[in-house]
């Protein structure tokens, strides 16, 4: 692919990507926080243990 063709493809893809990002942007306004959704799906005890384990792992 030539540099000119690559530039045209990138230019065409940029507005499309921007439109996709904008479409996702306002989607989460009504969602509960992730911890609340985890507690609802898994139960409070398991959700708390999962979050604690992931937090400990990220500090290493």
C-alpha positions as CSV (number, residue, x, y, z in Angstrom):
1,X,0.0,0.0,0.0
2,X,1.4,3.4,-1.0
3,X,1.7,6.2,1.5
4,X,-1.0,8.1,-0.3
5,X,-3.5,5.2,-0.1
6,X,-2.6,4.7,3.6
7,X,-3.3,8.4,4.3
8,X,-6.7,8.2,2.5
9,X,-7.6,5.0,4.4
10,X,-6.7,6.6,7.8
11,X,-8.6,9.8,6.9
12,X,-11.7,7.8,6.1
13,X,-11.4,5.6,9.2
14,X,-10.9,8.5,11.6
15,X,-14.4,10.0,11.4
16,X,-15.9,6.5,11.7
17,X,-13.8,5.7,14.8
18,X,-14.8,9.1,16.3
19,X,-18.5,8.4,15.6
20,X,-18.2,5.0,17.4
21,X,-16.4,6.6,20.4
22,X,-19.0,9.3,20.6
23,X,-21.8,6.7,20.4
24,X,-20.3,4.9,23.4
25,X,-19.6,8.1,25.4
26,X,-23.1,8.7,26.9
27,X,-24.1,5.1,27.2
28,X,-23.0,4.7,30.8
29,X,-24.8,7.6,32.4
30,X,-27.5,5.5,34.0
31,X,-25.4,2.5,35.0
32,X,-24.7,1.6,38.6
33,X,-21.1,1.5,39.8
34,X,-19.2,-1.6,38.9
35,X,-18.9,-2.8,42.5
36,X,-22.7,-2.6,42.9
37,X,-23.2,-4.6,39.7
38,X,-20.7,-7.2,40.9
39,X,-22.4,-7.5,44.3
40,X,-25.8,-8.0,42.6
41,X,-24.4,-10.6,40.2
42,X,-22.1,-12.5,42.5
43,X,-23.2,-11.7,46.0
44,X,-21.5,-9.2,48.3
45,X,-19.0,-11.6,49.9
46,X,-17.6,-13.0,46.6
47,X,-17.6,-9.5,45.0
48,X,-15.6,-8.1,48.0
49,X,-13.1,-10.9,47.9
50,X,-12.7,-10.5,44.1
51,X,-12.1,-6.8,44.4
52,X,-9.6,-7.3,47.3
53,X,-7.7,-10.0,45.4
54,X,-7.5,-7.8,42.2
55,X,-6.5,-4.8,44.2
56,X,-3.7,-6.7,46.0
57,X,-2.5,-8.1,42.7
58,X,-2.3,-4.7,41.1
59,X,-0.1,-3.4,43.9
60,X,2.6,-6.0,43.3
